[in-house]
Amino acid sequence: MIKVKKSLNKPDKRLAAVCGLFCPACTIFIATKEDPQRLKKLAELSNLSVEDMKCYGCRSEKRIPYCEKCKMAKCAAEKKHRFLW
């Protein structure tokens, strides 16, 4: 019998938005972490500065302006929930 070893690599729940989106799958998060040229292009398309476009995840202190206005995040914070799903 073959034993299956459980993975020790569990997803970091801090990188999951309250709505269930996974930040490392987001093009803005990826651009912030790994691709300055993509971040620059996204900033230009959004009429934002590169600094304003940077996002380190929905639960971080630095999010894009669109996510700063997220009604789900506000609702979850008011109800002291980590997720809304």
N, C-alpha and C positions, 0 to 999 in steps of 0.2 A: 504494500500500500504506500502511495506517495503522500507525504504530508505537505499541505499547502501552508506556506509561511504567510502570516498576516503582514500586510504592508504597514510599515511604521510611518509612511509618508501620508499623513492625514491632511486634508485641505485646511488652510488657515481660515477660520470663520470670520476673522477680521477683514478678509478680502471679499466677503459676500455682502452685497448691499441689502438693506432691509426688505427690498422687493424681491430678492432672490437672484439678481444678476450677479455674475462672478467677475469681479474687477479685472483679473488678469486676462479675460477674454475681450476686454474693451479696447478698441483701437487707440483711445486717448491715453489710457493707462499704459499700454504697450509703448506708445510713442514717448511718453514721459520717461519711462524706465530704460528704453533700449534704442530709440530711433529719433534723434534730434531733428533730422530732416523732415520726417513725417509730422512731428509736432509743429514745426515751423509752418508746414503746408496747411495743417488743420487750423492753426491759429489764423493764418491769412484768410482761409475760407470762412471762418467764424467772426472775422473782424475783431480779434482779440490779440493781445500781446502774447508772446510765447510764455511768459511767466504766468499770465492769467489762464492760459490753456493747460498748464500742468495739473495733473491729478495723480494723487498717490493712493487713491481708493476712497470708496464712499464713506468709510468710517474714519478717514484721516482728517487732519486739520486743513489740508490743502486739496480742495476739489474744484472742478470747473464751475463757473457761475451758474450754469444750468442746474447742476446738482445741488448747489447751495439753496435753491428754491424748491427742492423736492418736498412735496406734501406728505409723501409716505414716510420719509425720514423724520419729519416734524411730528407726525402722528405717533410713530413708534416711540420717539423720545418722550412725548407727553404721557404715553401709556406705560412707559418703562419696559417696552418690548424690544427684543433684539431683532426680530423678524416679523413681517406681517403676513406671511404665508403659512 
